[in-house]
Amino acid sequence: MKNNSYQRSVTLNSSNEVVGTAYERLNVFKRYLNLGMVNDSLAAENAKLKSQLLGLTTVDTAKDVKVVDTVTNQQYTYLAAKVVKNSITLRNNVMTINKGTVDGIKSGMAVIAPQRGVVGFIRDVSAHLATIQSLLHKDTKISVTLKKNHVLGSLVWGDGNFDIKKAFVKEVPNHIKMYVGDTVVTSGYAAFPAGILVGKISKANVATNDNFLSGELNLFTDFSTLQYVYVVKDKKAEEQKALEGLVKPNE
């Protein structure tokens, strides 16, 4: 009788262990299935917070903080989108996101990375999808500045070097000196809000024989791991485009 009781106890414990392991694996699988929805939710929440932060311009002092704009009147807002296709090995790279015209996406809108860095511009749009002309494209050109002195330049990729981690700052006046480690940010022209981090100079003051200098920089954006991006909605984009369209080319 004692042996039978012992055997039943061992069998019961073994069965409980098997069932417990099965439930644990099932729970892990369920958590995995929910992970995508959690990531989508977090990306949307981050976009909302970034949009709210864009509405606050503060004086750089711990004693005096002034709100210059409000969330309701701010110029820019962010919309989170998931990358559903991405190329990084071509001369002209394009990616696809899961947001389109029904979400307010329009051609020409700027796109930035979740943490820091630029991604590119919205190219073609359908109802529920849009393509992005990546920074890793020969025709992409973004207005940038050196953070330390606000000197303008142009950000381009390629130029004989197709490293997805590097780009070039061009058209910097030759009387301006760049230094390795200088931070490059967006200028605030051409759809991007001012001050978006772009990268750091890794090779400076390369003469271009046209009274300008260029520099190589390490990009903050890691294009090989992009899963989410933020599309920048500019409240004044249409107004600015219409106004600038009134100016004749030769004026």
C-alpha positions in Angstrom: 0.0 0.0 0.0 2.8 2.4 0.9 4.5 1.6 -2.4 1.3 2.3 -4.3 0.8 5.6 -2.5 4.4 6.6 -3.2 4.0 5.7 -6.9 0.8 7.7 -7.1 2.5 10.7 -5.5 5.4 10.5 -7.9 3.1 10.2 -10.9 0.9 13.1 -9.7 3.9 15.3 -9.1 5.3 14.4 -12.5 2.0 15.2 -14.2 1.8 18.6 -12.4 5.3 19.4 -13.6 4.4 18.6 -17.2 1.2 20.6 -17.1 3.0 23.5 -15.4 5.7 23.5 -18.0 3.1 23.4 -20.8 1.2 26.4 -19.3 4.4 28.4 -18.9 5.3 27.8 -22.6 1.7 28.8 -23.6 2.0 32.0 -21.6 5.4 32.8 -23.2 3.9 32.2 -26.6 0.9 34.5 -25.8 3.3 37.2 -24.5 5.2 36.9 -27.8 2.0 37.3 -29.8 1.1 40.4 -27.8 4.6 42.0 -28.2 3.8 43.5 -31.6 0.7 45.2 -30.3 2.6 46.5 -27.3 5.4 47.9 -29.5 2.8 49.6 -31.7 1.2 51.2 -28.6 4.5 52.4 -27.2 5.5 53.9 -30.6 2.2 55.8 -30.8 2.6 57.0 -27.2 6.2 58.1 -27.8 5.0 60.0 -30.9 2.4 61.8 -28.8 4.9 62.8 -26.2 7.4 64.0 -28.8 4.6 66.1 -30.4 3.9 67.7 -27.0 7.5 68.4 -26.4 7.7 70.2 -29.8 5.2 72.6 -28.4 7.5 73.8 -25.6 10.4 76.1 -26.3 12.4 76.8 -23.1 15.1 79.3 -22.2 18.3 77.5 -21.4 18.4 78.2 -17.7 17.3 76.4 -14.6 15.8 79.6 -13.1 13.8 80.9 -16.0 11.6 78.6 -18.1 9.1 80.2 -20.5 6.5 78.5 -22.7 6.6 80.2 -26.0 4.1 78.0 -27.8 1.2 75.7 -26.9 0.5 72.1 -27.9 -2.7 73.2 -29.7 -0.9 75.9 -31.7 2.4 74.2 -32.4 3.7 73.8 -35.9 4.8 70.2 -35.9 3.3 66.9 -34.7 4.6 63.3 -35.0 2.8 60.3 -36.3 4.3 56.8 -35.5 4.4 54.3 -38.3 5.7 50.8 -38.6 8.3 49.9 -41.3 7.0 47.0 -43.4 9.7 47.0 -46.0 13.2 48.5 -46.1 16.2 48.4 -48.4 19.7 49.5 -47.4 22.0 47.8 -50.0 21.0 49.8 -53.1 22.1 53.1 -54.6 18.6 54.5 -54.2 17.0 53.0 -51.1 13.3 53.2 -50.4 11.2 51.9 -47.4 7.5 51.3 -46.9 5.4 52.2 -43.9 1.9 51.2 -42.7 0.4 54.7 -42.8 -1.2 56.5 -45.7 -3.6 59.3 -46.8 -6.3 58.1 -44.3 -3.8 59.0 -41.6 -3.0 62.4 -43.1 0.3 61.4 -44.7 1.3 63.5 -47.7 4.2 63.4 -50.2 7.2 65.5 -49.0 6.7 65.1 -45.3 9.9 64.6 -43.3 10.6 61.3 -41.5 12.8 60.9 -38.5 14.1 57.9 -36.4 12.5 57.1 -33.0 15.5 57.8 -30.8 17.5 60.4 -32.9 18.5 60.9 -36.5 16.9 61.6 -39.9 15.3 59.0 -42.1 14.1 60.7 -45.3 11.0 62.1 -47.0 7.6 60.7 -47.8 7.6 59.8 -51.5 4.4 58.1 -52.8 1.2 57.6 -50.8 -1.8 55.3 -51.0 -4.7 55.0 -48.6 -3.0 52.8 -46.0 0.7 52.8 -47.1 3.4 55.2 -48.0 7.0 54.9 -49.3 9.9 56.9 -48.0 12.8 58.1 -50.1 15.5 57.2 -47.6 18.5 59.4 -46.7 20.4 56.5 -48.3 19.3 57.7 -51.8 21.3 59.7 -54.3 18.6 62.3 -54.7 18.0 63.0 -51.0 19.3 66.3 -49.8 18.6 67.8 -46.3 19.4 71.2 -45.0 21.6 71.0 -41.8 23.7 73.2 -39.6 26.6 72.8 -37.3 25.1 72.8 -33.8 27.8 75.0 -32.4 27.5 77.9 -34.7 24.3 77.3 -36.9 26.3 77.5 -40.2 24.3 76.0 -43.0 25.3 73.0 -45.1 23.6 70.2 -47.1 23.4 66.6 -46.0 23.9 64.0 -48.7 24.7 60.3 -48.9 26.9 58.3 -51.2 29.4 60.4 -53.0 31.4 57.3 -53.9 31.0 55.8 -50.4 27.9 53.8 -49.8 28.4 53.1 -46.1 24.9 53.1 -44.5 26.5 54.5 -41.3 28.0 57.6 -42.9 27.0 60.7 -44.9 28.5 64.0 -46.0 27.9 67.6 -45.1 28.6 69.8 -48.1 28.4 73.5 -49.2 29.9 74.7 -45.9 31.6 78.1 -46.5 35.4 77.7 -46.5 36.0 80.3 -43.8 34.1 78.0 -41.3 36.2 75.3 -39.6 34.6 72.0 -38.8 36.2 69.7 -36.2 36.0 66.0 -35.6 33.2 65.4 -33.1 31.1 68.5 -34.1 27.4 67.7 -33.9 25.2 68.2 -37.0 21.5 69.0 -36.7 18.6 69.8 -39.0 18.4 73.5 -39.8 14.6 73.9 -39.7 14.2 74.3 -43.5 12.5 71.8 -45.9 10.0 70.0 -43.6 12.3 69.0 -40.7 11.9 70.8 -37.4 15.1 72.5 -36.3 17.6 70.8 -34.1 16.9 67.1 -35.0 20.2 65.3 -34.3 21.8 64.0 -37.5 25.3 62.8 -36.6 28.9 63.8 -35.7 31.7 64.9 -37.9 34.3 62.1 -38.4 36.4 63.8 -41.2 36.5 67.6 -41.4 37.4 70.5 -43.8 37.7 68.7 -47.1 38.2 71.3 -49.9 35.8 71.0 -52.9 37.5 73.6 -55.2 34.4 75.9 -55.2 34.9 78.0 -52.1 33.2 75.5 -50.0 34.2 72.7 -47.6 32.7 69.3 -47.0 32.9 66.9 -44.1 32.1 63.2 -43.5 29.9 62.3 -40.5 28.8 59.3 -38.6 25.0 59.0 -38.7 22.9 58.6 -35.6 20.2 56.7 -37.5 20.8 52.9 -37.7 19.0 52.1 -41.0 19.7 48.4 -40.6 17.5 48.1 -37.5 14.6 50.5 -38.1 11.2 49.1 -37.1 9.4 52.2 -36.4 9.7 55.8 -37.7 8.0 59.1 -37.0 6.4 61.1 -39.8 6.6 64.8 -39.2 3.4 66.8 -39.9 4.1 70.5 -40.6 1.0 72.6 -39.9 2.4 75.4 -42.1 3.7 73.3 -45.0 0.9 74.0 -47.5 0.8 77.7 -46.7 4.6 78.0 -47.1 4.5 76.1 -50.4 1.7 78.3 -51.8 3.5 81.5 -50.8 6.9 80.4 -52.2 5.1 79.4 -55.4 4.3 83.0 -56.1 8.0 83.9 -56.4 9.3 83.8 -60.0 12.5 81.9 -60.5 14.5 84.9 -61.9 13.5 87.3 -59.1 
